[in-house]
Amino acid sequence: MSEADRSDRLVADELRAALREGCVGNQVVVVEKARSTNDIAWEAAERGAAEGLVVFAERQTAGRGQYGRRWESAPFQGLWFSVLLRPPITLNESPRLTSLLASVAAATIMEETGCAASIKAPNDIYVAGRKIAGVLVEGRTASDRSYVAVAGVGVNINQTLKDFPAELRATAGSLRMATGRQIQRGHLAIALLRKLETDYRAFTRA
């Protein structure tokens, strides 16, 4: 790990302290390595964790994308996180939550970097013709018939082309590649969670 990577570690207490009081991010967990942050969030849900829990991993070994595809999660180069949500919708309405998360990711990227981000429905975010982020919402119906979701988000931030597997180099990108500069991951993480809190509150009241 480079010195730049070391200085840009995600710290749970710092992230939590930077967030407003509310639902999203009321508890923040950062793990060094995980198969998938979605798995950790589901385990927490089964233990009765409160809505709004956020789990970040500095590295994922089996990150998931749409349709069971593998999501490449370069260590310390992006944001790989999941949020536990319990919105007042049904399992069949899960696509609405996917749309919300994709919109939050695209809008935050544009606001924080100036990059023109576009959504390729239902869940991919592109900048300059390259995929730089994705969303995966996994929903279940709980024993009390309420809806429970784990929303996974992956954002490629500081990768260079060589950080991607050869088969992805023609299509994958990062914010660093798009802007020509290193992006502070913690700052972007806070911006994403703040935007999600605002938009999710409106979503649940609609």
MDTraj code that builds the backbone (N, CA, C; nanometers):
import mdtraj as md
import numpy as np

residues = "MET SER GLU ALA ASP ARG SER ASP ARG LEU VAL ALA ASP GLU LEU ARG ALA ALA LEU ARG GLU GLY CYS VAL GLY ASN GLN VAL VAL VAL VAL GLU LYS ALA ARG SER THR ASN ASP ILE ALA TRP GLU ALA ALA GLU ARG GLY ALA ALA GLU GLY LEU VAL VAL PHE ALA GLU ARG GLN THR ALA GLY ARG GLY GLN TYR GLY ARG ARG TRP GLU SER ALA PRO PHE GLN GLY LEU TRP PHE SER VAL LEU LEU ARG PRO PRO ILE THR LEU ASN GLU SER PRO ARG LEU THR SER LEU LEU ALA SER VAL ALA ALA ALA THR ILE MET GLU GLU THR GLY CYS ALA ALA SER ILE LYS ALA PRO ASN ASP ILE TYR VAL ALA GLY ARG LYS ILE ALA GLY VAL LEU VAL GLU GLY ARG THR ALA SER ASP ARG SER TYR VAL ALA VAL ALA GLY VAL GLY VAL ASN ILE ASN GLN THR LEU LYS ASP PHE PRO ALA GLU LEU ARG ALA THR ALA GLY SER LEU ARG MET ALA THR GLY ARG GLN ILE GLN ARG GLY HIS LEU ALA ILE ALA LEU LEU ARG LYS LEU GLU THR ASP TYR ARG ALA PHE THR ARG ALA".split()
xyz = np.array([
    [0.0848, -0.1193, 0.0000],
    [0.0000, 0.0000, 0.0000],
    [0.0884, 0.1243, 0.0000],
    [0.0604, 0.2193, -0.0866],
    [0.1409, 0.3400, -0.0981],
    [0.1143, 0.4343, 0.0168],
    [0.2021, 0.5358, 0.0327],
    [0.1816, 0.6358, 0.1358],
    [0.0523, 0.7125, 0.1126],
    [0.0174, 0.7368, -0.0151],
    [-0.1080, 0.8058, -0.0457],
    [-0.2268, 0.7260, 0.0049],
    [-0.2198, 0.5932, -0.0139],
    [-0.3272, 0.5073, 0.0334],
    [-0.3370, 0.5119, 0.1855],
    [-0.2211, 0.5071, 0.2532],
    [-0.2197, 0.5059, 0.3987],
    [-0.2834, 0.6310, 0.4569],
    [-0.2650, 0.7438, 0.3913],
    [-0.3172, 0.8696, 0.4435],
    [-0.4656, 0.8870, 0.4127],
    [-0.5228, 0.7957, 0.3362],
    [-0.6617, 0.8091, 0.2936],
    [-0.7449, 0.6917, 0.3442],
    [-0.7104, 0.6414, 0.4607],
    [-0.7868, 0.5326, 0.5194],
    [-0.9231, 0.5828, 0.5652],
    [-1.0222, 0.4966, 0.5576],
    [-1.1546, 0.5289, 0.6089],
    [-1.1590, 0.4973, 0.7582],
    [-1.2047, 0.5923, 0.8369],
    [-1.2113, 0.5762, 0.9822],
    [-1.3572, 0.5918, 1.0247],
    [-1.4128, 0.4878, 1.0841],
    [-1.5561, 0.4856, 1.1151],
    [-1.5981, 0.6036, 1.2024],
    [-1.5237, 0.6317, 1.3074],
    [-1.5614, 0.7398, 1.3985],
    [-1.5598, 0.8754, 1.3289],
    [-1.4641, 0.8957, 1.2394],
    [-1.4558, 1.0223, 1.1674],
    [-1.5723, 1.0373, 1.0700],
    [-1.6070, 0.9299, 1.0021],
    [-1.7200, 0.9349, 0.9094],
    [-1.8491, 0.9620, 0.9849],
    [-1.8693, 0.8900, 1.0955],
    [-1.9918, 0.9087, 1.1729],
    [-2.0023, 1.0513, 1.2265],
    [-1.8914, 1.1063, 1.2742],
    [-1.8923, 1.2403, 1.3317],
    [-1.9246, 1.3471, 1.2286],
    [-1.8936, 1.3194, 1.1026],
    [-1.9159, 1.4181, 0.9964],
    [-2.0581, 1.4157, 0.9423],
    [-2.1367, 1.3159, 0.9824],
    [-2.2724, 1.3025, 0.9305],
    [-2.3723, 1.3715, 1.0223],
    [-2.4791, 1.4198, 0.9622],
    [-2.5864, 1.4798, 1.0405],
    [-2.6618, 1.3713, 1.1170],
    [-2.7322, 1.4120, 1.2202],
    [-2.8190, 1.3172, 1.2898],
    [-2.9304, 1.2744, 1.1948],
    [-2.9588, 1.1481, 1.1931],
    [-3.0621, 1.0982, 1.1030],
    [-3.0539, 0.9482, 1.0929],
    [-3.1059, 0.8946, 0.9850],
    [-3.1110, 0.7501, 0.9679],
    [-2.9816, 0.6950, 0.9093],
    [-2.9468, 0.7400, 0.7902],
    [-2.8328, 0.6836, 0.7184],
    [-2.7017, 0.7199, 0.7878],
    [-2.6287, 0.6175, 0.8273],
    [-2.5011, 0.6416, 0.8934],
    [-2.5111, 0.6609, 1.0427],
    [-2.6243, 0.6236, 1.1026],
    [-2.6335, 0.6327, 1.2488],
    [-2.5354, 0.5369, 1.3154],
    [-2.4959, 0.4331, 1.2416],
    [-2.3851, 0.3462, 1.2816],
    [-2.2997, 0.3205, 1.1589],
    [-2.1695, 0.3381, 1.1728],
    [-2.0765, 0.3177, 1.0615],
    [-1.9714, 0.2164, 1.1035],
    [-1.9516, 0.1173, 1.0198],
    [-1.8515, 0.0135, 1.0432],
    [-1.7545, 0.0130, 0.9256],
    [-1.6254, 0.0067, 0.9543],
    [-1.5243, -0.0066, 0.8498],
    [-1.4434, -0.1324, 0.8788],
    [-1.4396, -0.2237, 0.7829],
    [-1.3597, -0.3453, 0.7973],
    [-1.2461, -0.3420, 0.6962],
    [-1.1373, -0.4067, 0.7317],
    [-1.0207, -0.4096, 0.6436],
    [-1.0481, -0.4915, 0.5176],
    [-1.1138, -0.6065, 0.5363],
    [-1.1398, -0.6962, 0.4232],
    [-1.2702, -0.7693, 0.4461],
    [-1.3451, -0.7898, 0.3382],
    [-1.4693, -0.8658, 0.3445],
    [-1.4909, -0.9341, 0.2108],
    [-1.5636, -1.0443, 0.2142],
    [-1.6061, -1.1016, 0.0857],
    [-1.6953, -1.0008, 0.0151],
    [-1.7953, -0.9511, 0.0863],
    [-1.8864, -0.8506, 0.0332],
    [-1.9453, -0.7730, 0.1507],
    [-1.9528, -0.6421, 0.1384],
    [-2.0154, -0.5630, 0.2449],
    [-2.1638, -0.5953, 0.2558],
    [-2.2274, -0.6370, 0.1462],
    [-2.3672, -0.6777, 0.1544],
    [-2.3848, -0.7949, 0.2501],
    [-2.2918, -0.8890, 0.2482],
    [-2.3008, -1.0045, 0.3376],
    [-2.2966, -0.9601, 0.4836],
    [-2.2065, -0.8685, 0.5159],
    [-2.1939, -0.8213, 0.6539],
    [-2.3205, -0.7481, 0.6965],
    [-2.3756, -0.6677, 0.6072],
    [-2.4977, -0.5935, 0.6396],
    [-2.6153, -0.6881, 0.6618],
    [-2.6240, -0.7948, 0.5826],
    [-2.7321, -0.8920, 0.6018],
    [-2.7165, -0.9646, 0.7354],
    [-2.5946, -0.9976, 0.7712],
    [-2.5716, -1.0627, 0.9008],
    [-2.6154, -0.9706, 1.0141],
    [-2.5858, -0.8414, 0.9999],
    [-2.6275, -0.7442, 1.1010],
    [-2.7794, -0.7327, 1.1060],
    [-2.8440, -0.7354, 0.9891],
    [-2.9901, -0.7276, 0.9840],
    [-3.0530, -0.8448, 1.0568],
    [-2.9952, -0.9629, 1.0400],
    [-3.0482, -1.0818, 1.1063],
    [-3.0326, -1.0741, 1.2575],
    [-2.9359, -0.9933, 1.3033],
    [-2.9177, -0.9727, 1.4473],
    [-3.0038, -0.8579, 1.4995],
    [-3.0828, -0.7973, 1.4107],
    [-3.1712, -0.6893, 1.4529],
    [-3.1119, -0.5513, 1.4455],
    [-3.0082, -0.5317, 1.3637],
    [-2.9456, -0.4002, 1.3514],
    [-3.0465, -0.2958, 1.3048],
    [-3.0259, -0.1743, 1.3490],
    [-3.1161, -0.0647, 1.3132],
    [-3.0976, -0.0222, 1.1686],
    [-3.2047, 0.0294, 1.1113],
    [-3.1978, 0.0859, 0.9772],
    [-3.0939, 0.1977, 0.9746],
    [-3.0208, 0.2058, 0.8648],
    [-2.9227, 0.3121, 0.8493],
    [-2.7793, 0.2688, 0.8720],
    [-2.7597, 0.1457, 0.9212],
    [-2.6242, 0.0935, 0.9364],
    [-2.5502, 0.0992, 0.8033],
    [-2.4249, 0.1450, 0.8077],
    [-2.3415, 0.1495, 0.6874],
    [-2.2150, 0.0687, 0.7129],
    [-2.1828, -0.0196, 0.6199],
    [-2.0628, -0.1025, 0.6303],
    [-1.9709, -0.0730, 0.5118],
    [-1.8501, -0.0285, 0.5416],
    [-1.7476, -0.0074, 0.4398],
    [-1.6429, -0.1173, 0.4504],
    [-1.5863, -0.1572, 0.3375],
    [-1.4711, -0.2469, 0.3362],
    [-1.3599, -0.1807, 0.2555],
    [-1.2390, -0.1841, 0.3093],
    [-1.1261, -0.1309, 0.2325],
    [-1.0918, -0.2229, 0.1159],
    [-1.1326, -0.3476, 0.1299],
    [-1.1095, -0.4437, 0.0222],
    [-1.2199, -0.5470, 0.0239],
    [-1.2743, -0.5804, -0.0934],
    [-1.3700, -0.6894, -0.1072],
    [-1.3073, -0.8000, -0.1909],
    [-1.3263, -0.9219, -0.1493],
    [-1.2715, -1.0340, -0.2261],
    [-1.3764, -1.0995, -0.3154],
    [-1.5039, -1.0698, -0.2888],
    [-1.6108, -1.1285, -0.3709],
    [-1.7262, -1.0301, -0.3824],
    [-1.6931, -0.9077, -0.4201],
    [-1.7962, -0.8065, -0.4383],
    [-1.8928, -0.8481, -0.5480],
    [-2.0214, -0.8139, -0.5299],
    [-2.1237, -0.8562, -0.6243],
    [-2.1778, -0.7385, -0.7038],
    [-2.2042, -0.7659, -0.8321],
    [-2.2720, -0.6707, -0.9169],
    [-2.4065, -0.7270, -0.9601],
    [-2.4706, -0.6572, -1.0507],
    [-2.6008, -0.7021, -1.1006],
    [-2.5883, -0.8370, -1.1714],
    [-2.6919, -0.9205, -1.1592],
    [-2.6991, -1.0512, -1.2255],
    [-2.5853, -1.1444, -1.1845],
    [-2.5371, -1.1281, -1.0608],
    [-2.4342, -1.2168, -1.0103],
    [-2.2944, -1.1895, -1.0626],
    [-2.2782, -1.0797, -1.1360],
    [-2.1446, -1.0480, -1.1881],
    [-2.0517, -1.0076, -1.0736],
    [-1.9241, -1.0335, -1.0917],
    [-1.8241, -0.9949, -0.9920],
    [-1.7945, -0.8458, -1.0051],
    [-1.7834, -0.7776, -0.8901],
    [-1.7443, -0.6363, -0.8907],
    [-1.5998, -0.6273, -0.8443],
    [-1.5131, -0.5736, -0.9293],
    [-1.3721, -0.5599, -0.8942],
    [-1.3556, -0.4477, -0.7919],
    [-1.2952, -0.4812, -0.6780],
    [-1.2837, -0.3866, -0.5671],
    [-1.1370, -0.3689, -0.5285],
    [-1.0649, -0.2880, -0.6043],
    [-0.9225, -0.2675, -0.5790],
    [-0.9009, -0.2123, -0.4385],
    [-0.8129, -0.2729, -0.3584],
    [-0.7926, -0.2287, -0.2201],
    [-0.7546, -0.0811, -0.2102],
    [-0.8264, -0.0078, -0.1254],
    [-0.7968, 0.1310, -0.0921],
    [-0.8079, 0.2280, -0.2094],
    [-0.8697, 0.1837, -0.3189],
    [-0.8777, 0.2689, -0.4377],
    [-1.0186, 0.3214, -0.4651],
    [-1.1173, 0.2724, -0.3925],
    [-1.2546, 0.3159, -0.4177],
    [-1.3360, 0.3141, -0.2904],
    [-1.4655, 0.3259, -0.3068],
    [-1.5579, 0.3114, -0.1954],
    [-1.6443, 0.1888, -0.2202],
    [-1.6407, 0.0972, -0.1258],
    [-1.7212, -0.0243, -0.1348],
    [-1.8023, -0.0318, -0.0053],
    [-1.9321, -0.0061, -0.0143],
    [-2.0102, -0.0016, 0.1087],
    [-2.1542, -0.0468, 0.0859],
    [-2.2203, -0.0814, 0.1976],
    [-2.3596, -0.1241, 0.1952],
    [-2.4360, -0.0535, 0.3053],
    [-2.5640, -0.0271, 0.2777],
    [-2.6514, 0.0411, 0.3723],
    [-2.7737, -0.0471, 0.3981],
    [-2.8060, -0.0659, 0.5258],
    [-2.9242, -0.1409, 0.5638],
    [-3.0445, -0.0466, 0.5680],
    [-3.1475, -0.0793, 0.4905],
    [-3.2647, 0.0068, 0.4801],
    [-3.3931, -0.0739, 0.4998],
    [-3.4935, -0.0072, 0.5552],
    [-3.6234, -0.0702, 0.5766],
    [-3.7342, 0.0251, 0.5285],
    [-3.7378, 0.0578, 0.4013],
    [-3.8371, 0.1530, 0.3515],
    [-3.9771, 0.0917, 0.3474],
    [-4.0804, 0.1755, 0.3513],
    [-4.2184, 0.1261, 0.3490],
    [-4.2641, 0.0925, 0.2078],
    [-4.1968, -0.0049, 0.1465],
    [-4.2333, -0.0510, 0.0131],
    [-4.2408, -0.2027, 0.0157],
    [-4.2793, -0.2620, -0.0967],
    [-4.2852, -0.4078, -0.1064],
    [-4.1651, -0.4590, -0.1848],
    [-4.1447, -0.5887, -0.1788],
    [-4.0335, -0.6498, -0.2511],
    [-4.0423, -0.6195, -0.4001],
    [-4.1624, -0.6189, -0.4538],
    [-4.1798, -0.5925, -0.5968],
    [-4.1424, -0.4497, -0.6353],
    [-4.1347, -0.3614, -0.5363],
    [-4.0989, -0.2225, -0.5632],
    [-3.9497, -0.1945, -0.5462],
    [-3.8701, -0.2988, -0.5283],
    [-3.7252, -0.2822, -0.5118],
    [-3.6596, -0.1972, -0.6195],
    [-3.7043, -0.2067, -0.7468],
    [-3.6418, -0.1231, -0.8492],
    [-3.6460, 0.0270, -0.8174],
    [-3.7461, 0.0703, -0.7418],
    [-3.7520, 0.2120, -0.7026],
    [-3.6332, 0.2490, -0.6155],
    [-3.5929, 0.1568, -0.5283],
    [-3.4793, 0.1826, -0.4405],
    [-3.3492, 0.1827, -0.5194],
    [-3.3391, 0.0935, -0.6173],
    [-3.2220, 0.0930, -0.7047],
    [-3.2084, 0.2268, -0.7773],
    [-3.3194, 0.2774, -0.8293],
    [-3.3178, 0.4065, -0.8988],
    [-3.2739, 0.5189, -0.8062],
    [-3.3225, 0.5147, -0.6821],
    [-3.2834, 0.6173, -0.5849],
    [-3.1337, 0.6151, -0.5605],
    [-3.0792, 0.4972, -0.5352],
    [-2.9352, 0.4867, -0.5063],
    [-2.8510, 0.5294, -0.6252],
    [-2.8909, 0.4898, -0.7462],
    [-2.8157, 0.5297, -0.8656],
    [-2.8192, 0.6813, -0.8832],
    [-2.9343, 0.7415, -0.8582],
    [-2.9463, 0.8874, -0.8707],
    [-2.8598, 0.9587, -0.7679],
    [-2.8579, 0.9066, -0.6454],
    [-2.7737, 0.9650, -0.5403],
    [-2.6267, 0.9588, -0.5796],
    [-2.5832, 0.8435, -0.6285],
    [-2.4427, 0.8278, -0.6669],
    [-2.4055, 0.9218, -0.7811],
    [-2.4882, 0.9271, -0.8846],
    [-2.4577, 1.0126, -0.9998],
    [-2.4561, 1.1604, -0.9605],
    [-2.5555, 1.2029, -0.8831],
    [-2.5639, 1.3434, -0.8443],
    [-2.4464, 1.3835, -0.7560],
    [-2.4081, 1.2970, -0.6635],
    [-2.2964, 1.3291, -0.5741],
    [-2.1662, 1.3368, -0.6507],
    [-2.1460, 1.2455, -0.7425],
    [-2.0243, 1.2492, -0.8241],
    [-2.0159, 1.3801, -0.9013],
    [-2.1270, 1.4231, -0.9599],
    [-2.1268, 1.5494, -1.0347],
    [-2.1004, 1.6679, -0.9428],
    [-2.1639, 1.6686, -0.8261],
    [-2.1483, 1.7800, -0.7332],
    [-2.0069, 1.7896, -0.6774],
    [-1.9457, 1.6751, -0.6496],
    [-1.8159, 1.6752, -0.5823],
    [-1.6963, 1.6806, -0.6766],
    [-1.7132, 1.6360, -0.8011],
    [-1.5990, 1.6312, -0.8926],
    [-1.6170, 1.7156, -1.0170],
    [-1.7409, 1.7541, -1.0468],
    [-1.7670, 1.8274, -1.1700],
    [-1.7790, 1.7382, -1.2908],
    [-1.7634, 1.6073, -1.2728],
    [-1.7754, 1.5142, -1.3846],
    [-1.9222, 1.4964, -1.4226],
    [-1.9489, 1.4915, -1.5508],
    [-2.0846, 1.4675, -1.5998],
    [-2.1130, 1.3183, -1.5910],
    [-2.1868, 1.2789, -1.4877],
    [-2.2176, 1.1376, -1.4661],
    [-2.3549, 1.1049, -1.5217],
    [-2.3660, 0.9914, -1.5880],
    [-2.4939, 0.9481, -1.6441],
    [-2.5271, 0.8090, -1.5933],
    [-2.6556, 0.7796, -1.5832],
    [-2.7009, 0.6497, -1.5346],
    [-2.7395, 0.5617, -1.6529],
    [-2.6810, 0.4440, -1.6571],
    [-2.7245, 0.3428, -1.7526],
    [-2.8168, 0.2495, -1.6752],
    [-2.9462, 0.2635, -1.7001],
    [-3.0457, 0.1903, -1.6213],
    [-3.0190, 0.0389, -1.6257],
    [-3.0403, -0.0277, -1.5115],
    [-3.0983, 0.0333, -1.3915],
    [-2.9987, 0.0817, -1.2884],
    [-2.8697, 0.0399, -1.2983],
    [-2.7865, 0.0560, -1.1789],
    [-2.6406, 0.0946, -1.2028],
    [-2.6036, 0.1308, -1.3240],
    [-2.4644, 0.1645, -1.3530],
    [-2.4476, 0.3146, -1.3759],
    [-2.3339, 0.3684, -1.3317],
    [-2.3038, 0.5099, -1.3505],
    [-2.1787, 0.5205, -1.4360],
    [-2.1893, 0.6028, -1.5393],
    [-2.0804, 0.6209, -1.6352],
    [-2.0303, 0.7648, -1.6350],
    [-1.9015, 0.7788, -1.6571],
    [-1.8382, 0.9088, -1.6790],
    [-1.7456, 0.8946, -1.7982],
    [-1.7599, 0.9839, -1.8942],
    [-1.6758, 0.9827, -2.0144],
    [-1.6751, 0.8455, -2.0820],
    [-1.7911, 0.7819, -2.0871],
    [-1.8043, 0.6547, -2.1570],
    [-1.7519, 0.5339, -2.0831],
    [-1.7084, 0.5516, -1.9569],
    [-1.6556, 0.4394, -1.8793],
    [-1.7373, 0.4189, -1.7523],
    [-1.7555, 0.2940, -1.7148],
    [-1.8305, 0.2631, -1.5935],
    [-1.7451, 0.2934, -1.4717],
    [-1.7967, 0.3806, -1.3850],
    [-1.7189, 0.4170, -1.2667],
    [-1.7913, 0.3838, -1.1363],
    [-1.9180, 0.3469, -1.1419],
    [-1.9903, 0.3129, -1.0192],
    [-2.1073, 0.2216, -1.0508],
    [-2.1520, 0.1507, -0.9482],
    [-2.2664, 0.0631, -0.9636],
    [-2.3385, 0.0451, -0.8314],
    [-2.4632, 0.0054, -0.8407],
    [-2.5489, -0.0135, -0.7245],
    [-2.6097, -0.1538, -0.7318],
    [-2.6178, -0.2213, -0.6177],
    [-2.6856, -0.3505, -0.6114],
    [-2.7760, -0.3515, -0.4891],
    [-2.9072, -0.3533, -0.5120],
    [-3.0042, -0.3598, -0.4025],
    [-3.0548, -0.5029, -0.3910],
    [-3.0370, -0.5614, -0.2737],
    [-3.0884, -0.6949, -0.2439],
    [-3.2003, -0.6795, -0.1418],
    [-3.3209, -0.7222, -0.1770],
    [-3.4357, -0.7058, -0.0890],
    [-3.4932, -0.8381, -0.0433],
    [-3.5507, -0.8358, 0.0752],
    [-3.6157, -0.9541, 0.1310],
    [-3.7414, -0.9108, 0.2055],
    [-3.8318, -1.0062, 0.2224],
    [-3.9488, -0.9837, 0.3064],
    [-3.9223, -1.0479, 0.4417],
    [-3.9269, -0.9677, 0.5473],
    [-3.8982, -1.0164, 0.6819],
    [-4.0135, -1.1005, 0.7347],
    [-3.9921, -1.1647, 0.8497],
    [-4.0938, -1.2518, 0.9088],
    [-4.2217, -1.1767, 0.9436],
    [-4.2091, -1.0450, 0.9681],
    [-4.3287, -0.9664, 0.9975],
    [-4.3904, -0.9066, 0.8714],
    [-4.3424, -0.9527, 0.7554],
    [-4.3902, -0.9121, 0.6223],
    [-4.3409, -0.7748, 0.5803],
    [-4.2571, -0.7115, 0.6594],
    [-4.2002, -0.5824, 0.6192],
    [-4.0857, -0.6054, 0.5219],
    [-4.0510, -0.5011, 0.4487],
    [-3.9447, -0.5090, 0.3478],
    [-3.8119, -0.4674, 0.4099],
    [-3.7091, -0.5450, 0.3823],
    [-3.5738, -0.5144, 0.4282],
    [-3.4819, -0.5173, 0.3074],
    [-3.3933, -0.4187, 0.2979],
    [-3.3012, -0.4131, 0.1846],
    [-3.1597, -0.3833, 0.2303],
    [-3.0658, -0.4389, 0.1580],
    [-2.9260, -0.3998, 0.1709],
    [-2.8853, -0.3417, 0.0365],
    [-2.8465, -0.2160, 0.0403],
    [-2.8081, -0.1454, -0.0819],
    [-2.6570, -0.1342, -0.0886],
    [-2.5976, -0.2043, -0.1824],
    [-2.4530, -0.2001, -0.1998],
    [-2.4153, -0.0980, -0.3059],
    [-2.3094, -0.0234, -0.2778],
    [-2.2612, 0.0791, -0.3702],
    [-2.1114, 0.0618, -0.3891],
    [-2.0675, 0.0661, -0.5132],
    [-1.9252, 0.0626, -0.5436],
    [-1.8887, 0.1795, -0.6326],
    [-1.7849, 0.2535, -0.5945],
    [-1.7398, 0.3682, -0.6736],
    [-1.5895, 0.3554, -0.6977],
    [-1.5495, 0.3526, -0.8221],
    [-1.4074, 0.3524, -0.8569],
    [-1.3547, 0.4954, -0.8431],
    [-1.2574, 0.5150, -0.7574],
    [-1.2131, 0.6518, -0.7286],
    [-1.0714, 0.6791, -0.7776],
    [-0.9735, 0.6082, -0.7240],
    [-0.8349, 0.6460, -0.7543],
    [-0.7582, 0.5428, -0.8367],
    [-0.8279, 0.4514, -0.9020],
    [-0.7588, 0.3554, -0.9873],
    [-0.6996, 0.4229, -1.1107],
    [-0.5888, 0.3686, -1.1549],
    [-0.5390, 0.3979, -1.2887],
    [-0.5741, 0.2781, -1.3757],
    [-0.5535, 0.2896, -1.5043],
    [-0.5957, 0.1824, -1.5946],
    [-0.5340, 0.0484, -1.5571],
    [-0.4088, 0.0496, -1.5131],
    [-0.3397, -0.0758, -1.4806],
    [-0.3969, -0.1457, -1.3566],
    [-0.4769, -0.0726, -1.2775],
    [-0.5368, -0.1341, -1.1595],
    [-0.6548, -0.2243, -1.1933],
    [-0.7054, -0.2152, -1.3171],
    [-0.8178, -0.2989, -1.3587],
    [-0.7672, -0.4241, -1.4285],
    [-0.8413, -0.5355, -1.4168],
    [-0.8051, -0.6545, -1.4941],
    [-0.8054, -0.6229, -1.6429],
    [-0.7252, -0.6938, -1.7178],
    [-0.7096, -0.6652, -1.8609],
    [-0.8424, -0.6648, -1.9347],
    [-0.9336, -0.7543, -1.8935],
    [-1.0600, -0.7644, -1.9660],
    [-1.1532, -0.6460, -1.9399],
    [-1.1223, -0.5632, -1.8397],
    [-1.2078, -0.4484, -1.8091],
    [-1.1481, -0.3138, -1.8527],
    [-1.0267, -0.3162, -1.9025],
    [-0.9581, -0.1897, -1.9288],
    [-1.0196, -0.1074, -2.0410],
    [-1.0979, -0.1697, -2.1263],
    [-1.1621, -0.0942, -2.2343],
    [-1.2899, -0.0257, -2.1884],
    [-1.3448, -0.0699, -2.0745],
    [-1.4764, -0.0194, -2.0335],
    [-1.4796, 0.0448, -1.8948],
    [-1.3907, 0.0032, -1.8050],
    [-1.3940, 0.0536, -1.6678],
    [-1.3153, 0.1838, -1.6561],
    [-1.3576, 0.2658, -1.5620],
    [-1.2870, 0.3918, -1.5378],
    [-1.2934, 0.4286, -1.3915],
    [-1.2343, 0.5404, -1.3569],
    [-1.2354, 0.5899, -1.2197],
    [-1.2460, 0.7415, -1.2220],
    [-1.2769, 0.7990, -1.1077],
    [-1.2843, 0.9447, -1.0992],
    [-1.1461, 1.0079, -1.1191],
    [-1.0442, 0.9391, -1.0749],
    [-0.9083, 0.9898, -1.0978],
    [-0.8764, 0.9953, -1.2468],
    [-0.9162, 0.8922, -1.3190],
    [-0.8925, 0.8915, -1.4630],
    [-0.9699, 1.0034, -1.5313],
    [-1.0903, 1.0312, -1.4815],
    [-1.1748, 1.1334, -1.5441],
    [-1.1306, 1.2751, -1.5112],
    [-1.0778, 1.2948, -1.3894],
    [-1.0426, 1.4302, -1.3456],
    [-0.8938, 1.4615, -1.3562],
    [-0.8122, 1.3568, -1.3616],
    [-0.6677, 1.3785, -1.3650],
    [-0.6080, 1.4101, -1.2294],
    [-0.6827, 1.3845, -1.1227],
    [-0.6310, 1.4139, -0.9886],
    [-0.6775, 1.3088, -0.8885],
    [-0.6024, 1.2986, -0.7798],
    [-0.6383, 1.2083, -0.6708],
    [-0.7615, 1.2629, -0.5987],
    [-0.8544, 1.1753, -0.5656],
    [-0.9765, 1.2141, -0.4971],
    [-0.9715, 1.1640, -0.3526],
    [-1.0089, 1.2483, -0.2578],
    [-1.0106, 1.2101, -0.1164],
    [-1.1344, 1.1238, -0.0898],
    [-1.1120, 0.9976, -0.0586],
    [-1.2225, 0.9019, -0.0484],
    [-1.3171, 0.9326, 0.0675],
    [-1.2616, 0.9702, 0.1825],
    [-1.3456, 0.9991, 0.2973],
    [-1.4415, 1.1142, 0.2711],
    [-1.3923, 1.2164, 0.2036],
    [-1.4767, 1.3316, 0.1707],
    [-1.5932, 1.2890, 0.0820],
    [-1.5644, 1.2060, -0.0178],
    [-1.6701, 1.1612, -0.1078],
    [-1.7677, 1.0689, -0.0349],
    [-1.7174, 0.9859, 0.0547],
    [-1.8051, 0.8975, 0.1316],
    [-1.9052, 0.9779, 0.2137],
    [-1.8589, 1.0821, 0.2781],
    [-1.9477, 1.1663, 0.3589],
    [-2.0516, 1.2340, 0.2710],
    [-2.0084, 1.2856, 0.1565],
    [-2.1019, 1.3511, 0.0652],
    [-2.2090, 1.2543, 0.0162],
    [-2.1700, 1.1317, -0.0154],
    [-2.2655, 1.0311, -0.0609],
    [-2.3685, 0.9984, 0.0470],
    [-2.3232, 0.9801, 0.1691],
    [-2.4147, 0.9441, 0.2769],
    [-2.5066, 1.0594, 0.3140],
    [-2.4564, 1.1811, 0.3090],
    [-2.5420, 1.2968, 0.3352],
    [-2.6509, 1.3101, 0.2289],
    [-2.6125, 1.2915, 0.1041],
    [-2.7098, 1.2996, -0.0052],
    [-2.8126, 1.1872, 0.0067],
    [-2.7659, 1.0676, 0.0421],
    [-2.8586, 0.9557, 0.0576],
    [-2.9561, 0.9818, 0.1709],
    [-2.9095, 1.0364, 0.2814],
    [-2.9990, 1.0677, 0.3931],
    [-3.1102, 1.1621, 0.3489],
    [-3.0741, 1.2677, 0.2785],
    [-3.1730, 1.3659, 0.2330],
    [-3.2733, 1.3039, 0.1364],
    [-3.2221, 1.2326, 0.0362],
    [-3.3099, 1.1781, -0.0673],
    [-3.3910, 1.0587, -0.0162],
    [-3.3324, 0.9802, 0.0740],
    [-3.4051, 0.8662, 0.1289],
    [-3.5200, 0.9144, 0.2176],
    [-3.4979, 1.0214, 0.2917],
    [-3.6053, 1.0770, 0.3748],
    [-3.7237, 1.1183, 0.2870],
    [-3.6932, 1.1831, 0.1742],
    [-3.7998, 1.2233, 0.0817],
    [-3.8671, 1.0998, 0.0201],
    [-3.7877, 0.9982, -0.0111],
    [-3.8387, 0.8736, -0.0707],
    [-3.9393, 0.8059, 0.0213],
    [-3.9077, 0.8000, 0.1503],
    [-3.9956, 0.7299, 0.2435],
    [-4.1224, 0.8095, 0.2758],
    [-4.1203, 0.9383, 0.2458],
    [-4.2378, 1.0211, 0.2724],
    [-4.3285, 1.0355, 0.1510],
    [-4.2786, 0.9914, 0.0355],
    [-4.3550, 1.0098, -0.0887],
    [-4.4819, 0.9252, -0.0882],
])
top = md.Topology()
chain = top.add_chain()
for i, resn in enumerate(residues, 1):
    res = top.add_residue(resn, chain, resSeq=i)
    for name in ("N", "CA", "C"):
        top.add_atom(name, md.element.get_by_symbol(name[0]), res)
traj = md.Trajectory(xyz[None], top)
